[in-house]
Amino acid sequence: MIDAELLSVPLPSAPAGEAYTPAVEAEIGGVRSLMVVDTGATETLLARPLAERLGVALAPAPDGRDHAGRGVPTWTAGGTLALRVAGGEVGLAAAAVVDLPAALRKKGIGGILSPQTLAGSAELGLDFVGRRLRAGPGAALRPTGSVERVEVTLARVRLPGDDAALLVFAARLPRGGDIAVMINTGAWEAELAPGGQSVAETGGTGRGGEGRGGEGLSGKGLSGARVRGARVRARTLRIDDIVVPLPEVLLRAQHADLGGQIGMQVLRHT
């Protein structure tokens, strides 16, 4: 059972003082380090300097993908490493190793934790108001205090041709149908798929009307990767009977298999 405090690490690509990504204190192979909690990550990753410090043998592996869809050099660490978080321990067999951005390494980040894979088939609870991560049997979070919050049930889904589990919930656009929205703690902005229900909701594709400027570049991912998309004005999502306001939305074709994602720009308030 893991019951860890979510710490706040500023995102290197977001406005100063306005954004953070959640992290936890961990111990990997006996070495203490911060691990970013990234629900958009498809597996738990170790920074190459940490893997080298642990003395593990590295073997080249197929490239991973960052938030912008670019290839990221990846290695596999031989053997099994013990990952401990808040008293709970899991084994990382053939751990994936990457070169983390310098901006993250300078903050003492030793890797990226994919909480949905950490929990496996057991329960997982994420509380962005109370700043808690719980994983394991009976990990459901119960609201505490008087802070108003949005509580949703997350489902693990796999996209076609991908074995990775993503955390999604069902939401409704005010003038559209239900869409599947991914929670991505490694992203800053709210993003929706262009076309169909998403365009009906946002009022355009960013080339006129309520959008502005057509497709542009945004550096609002965990790593600062610059992604391309069309910006539209703020709208809302409805979760059950609760209306969640969205700030400015980025339309990206990458989300065609889902309805979109929300990042810390939204999650930090809910």
C-alpha positions in Angstrom: 0.0 0.0 0.0 1.3 3.4 -1.0 0.1 6.7 0.6 2.3 9.5 -0.5 2.2 13.3 -0.3 2.2 15.0 -3.7 4.9 17.6 -3.8 4.9 20.6 -6.2 7.6 21.0 -8.8 7.4 24.0 -11.1 6.9 23.1 -14.8 9.8 24.5 -16.8 7.6 25.5 -19.7 4.7 27.2 -17.9 4.5 30.8 -16.7 6.7 31.4 -13.6 4.8 30.8 -10.4 1.7 29.6 -12.1 2.1 25.9 -12.7 3.5 22.8 -11.1 3.7 19.1 -11.8 3.1 16.7 -8.9 6.1 14.7 -7.6 6.8 12.2 -4.8 9.9 11.4 -2.7 11.1 7.9 -3.7 14.0 5.6 -3.2 15.3 3.6 -6.2 17.9 0.9 -5.6 18.7 2.6 -2.2 19.2 6.1 -3.8 16.7 8.8 -2.7 15.3 11.0 -5.5 12.2 12.9 -6.6 9.9 11.3 -9.1 7.5 13.3 -11.2 3.9 11.8 -11.1 2.9 11.7 -14.7 -0.4 10.1 -15.6 0.4 10.7 -19.3 3.5 8.5 -19.1 2.9 5.0 -20.3 5.6 3.5 -18.1 7.8 4.4 -15.2 11.1 6.0 -16.4 14.5 6.6 -14.8 16.9 9.4 -15.7 20.1 8.1 -17.3 22.4 9.8 -14.7 20.5 8.0 -11.9 20.6 4.6 -13.7 24.4 5.1 -14.2 24.8 6.0 -10.6 23.0 2.8 -9.6 25.6 0.9 -11.8 23.0 -0.9 -13.9 23.9 -2.1 -17.5 22.0 -0.1 -20.2 20.9 -1.7 -23.5 19.4 0.4 -26.4 15.7 0.2 -26.8 13.1 1.5 -29.3 12.6 5.3 -29.0 9.8 6.5 -26.7 7.6 9.5 -27.5 7.4 12.9 -25.8 4.3 15.1 -25.5 4.9 16.5 -29.0 5.2 13.0 -30.5 8.9 13.3 -31.1 11.2 10.3 -30.7 13.1 10.1 -27.4 16.2 7.9 -27.1 15.5 5.1 -24.6 17.6 2.4 -22.9 16.6 -0.6 -20.8 18.2 -1.2 -17.4 19.2 -4.8 -16.8 18.0 -6.5 -13.7 15.2 -5.5 -11.3 15.4 -2.3 -9.3 13.4 -1.8 -6.1 11.3 1.4 -6.1 10.0 2.5 -2.7 7.4 5.3 -2.2 6.0 6.1 1.2 6.7 2.6 2.6 5.3 0.7 -0.4 7.7 -1.1 -2.7 7.5 -2.4 -6.3 10.0 -4.0 -8.5 11.0 -2.3 -11.8 12.1 -5.2 -14.1 13.9 -4.0 -17.2 13.3 -0.4 -16.3 13.1 2.2 -19.1 15.8 4.8 -19.0 15.7 8.2 -20.7 17.6 11.5 -20.9 15.4 13.9 -18.9 15.4 17.6 -19.8 18.1 19.6 -17.9 15.4 21.8 -16.4 14.0 18.7 -14.6 17.3 17.3 -13.5 18.3 20.6 -11.9 15.2 20.2 -9.7 16.5 16.9 -8.4 14.1 14.8 -10.5 15.4 11.3 -10.9 12.6 9.8 -13.0 9.0 9.8 -14.1 6.4 7.7 -12.2 3.4 6.3 -14.1 1.0 5.8 -11.2 -1.5 3.7 -13.2 1.2 1.1 -13.9 2.5 1.4 -10.3 -1.0 0.4 -9.1 -1.3 -2.4 -11.6 -4.7 -4.0 -11.2 -5.3 -2.6 -7.7 -7.0 0.7 -6.8 -5.5 4.1 -7.4 -6.5 7.4 -5.9 -5.3 10.9 -6.9 -6.2 13.9 -4.9 -5.0 17.2 -6.3 -6.6 19.3 -3.6 -5.4 17.2 -0.6 -2.2 16.5 -2.4 -2.2 12.7 -1.9 -1.4 9.7 -4.1 -2.6 6.3 -2.9 -2.1 3.0 -4.7 -2.9 -0.6 -3.7 -5.8 -2.4 -2.2 -8.3 0.0 -0.6 -6.6 3.0 -2.0 -9.8 5.0 -2.6 -9.5 8.6 -1.4 -12.1 10.1 0.8 -12.6 13.9 0.8 -11.5 15.7 3.9 -12.1 19.2 5.2 -14.5 21.7 3.7 -12.7 22.4 0.4 -15.0 21.9 -2.6 -13.7 19.6 -5.1 -14.6 17.6 -8.2 -14.5 13.8 -7.7 -14.5 11.5 -10.7 -14.1 7.7 -11.2 -11.1 7.0 -13.5 -11.0 4.1 -15.9 -7.9 2.5 -17.5 -8.2 2.3 -21.2 -5.8 1.2 -24.0 -5.7 2.8 -27.4 -5.6 0.7 -30.5 -2.1 -0.7 -31.0 -0.9 0.5 -27.6 -0.5 -1.7 -24.5 -0.2 1.3 -22.2 -3.0 2.1 -19.8 -4.3 5.7 -19.8 -6.5 7.2 -17.1 -9.7 8.7 -18.5 -13.1 9.8 -17.4 -16.4 10.5 -19.2 -17.3 14.1 -19.7 -19.9 16.0 -21.8 -19.4 19.1 -23.9 -22.3 21.5 -23.5 -23.4 21.3 -27.2 -22.0 17.8 -27.9 -22.1 14.2 -26.7 -19.9 12.3 -24.2 -16.2 12.3 -24.8 -13.4 10.4 -23.0 -10.9 12.8 -21.4 -7.5 11.8 -20.2 -6.0 13.1 -17.0 -2.4 14.1 -17.8 -0.5 15.5 -14.8 2.6 15.9 -17.1 0.9 18.5 -19.2 -0.1 22.1 -18.5 -3.0 23.0 -20.8 -6.4 21.6 -21.7 -6.4 20.0 -25.1 -9.2 18.6 -27.3 -9.4 16.8 -30.6 -10.3 19.1 -33.5 -13.4 18.4 -35.5 -16.6 16.7 -34.5 -18.0 17.4 -31.1 -14.9 19.4 -30.0 -15.3 22.0 -32.7 -19.0 22.3 -32.0 -18.1 23.0 -28.4 -15.3 25.5 -29.0 -16.9 27.4 -31.9 -14.2 27.0 -34.5 -10.8 25.5 -35.4 -8.7 28.5 -34.4 -8.7 30.1 -37.9 -11.4 32.6 -37.2 -14.5 33.2 -35.1 -13.6 32.4 -31.5 -10.2 31.0 -32.2 -7.1 33.0 -32.7 -4.2 32.7 -35.1 -4.6 29.2 -36.6 -2.1 26.5 -35.6 0.7 27.7 -33.4 3.4 26.4 -31.1 3.0 25.9 -27.4 5.6 24.8 -24.9 3.3 23.7 -22.2 4.3 20.0 -21.6 6.2 18.6 -18.8 9.5 18.6 -20.7 8.9 21.9 -22.5 8.3 20.1 -25.8 6.8 22.5 -28.3 3.5 21.2 -29.6 1.4 22.4 -32.6 -2.3 23.2 -32.3 -5.0 25.7 -32.8 -6.1 27.8 -29.8 -9.7 28.6 -29.0 -11.4 30.5 -26.2 -12.3 29.0 -22.9 -15.2 26.6 -22.6 -16.4 24.1 -20.1 -16.7 20.3 -19.5 -19.6 18.7 -17.6 -18.7 15.8 -15.3 -21.9 14.3 -14.0 -23.8 17.4 -12.7 -20.7 19.5 -12.1 -19.5 22.1 -14.7 -15.7 22.4 -14.8 -14.5 25.6 -16.5 -11.7 25.2 -19.0 -9.1 28.0 -19.7 -8.0 28.6 -23.3 -8.1 25.2 -25.1 -5.5 23.8 -27.6 -7.0 21.7 -30.5 -4.6 18.8 -31.4 -5.2 16.0 -33.9 -3.1 13.8 -31.6 -6.3 13.3 -29.5 -8.4 11.8 -32.3 -8.6 8.4 -30.5 -9.9 10.1 -27.4 -11.8 13.4 -26.8 -8.8 15.2 -25.3 -6.9 15.7 -22.1 -6.7 18.1 -19.2 -3.5 19.1 -17.5 -2.4 20.9 -14.4 -3.9 24.2 -15.6 -7.3 22.6 -14.7 -6.4 19.9 -12.2 -4.7 22.3 -9.7 -8.1 23.8 -9.1 -10.2 20.6 -8.8 
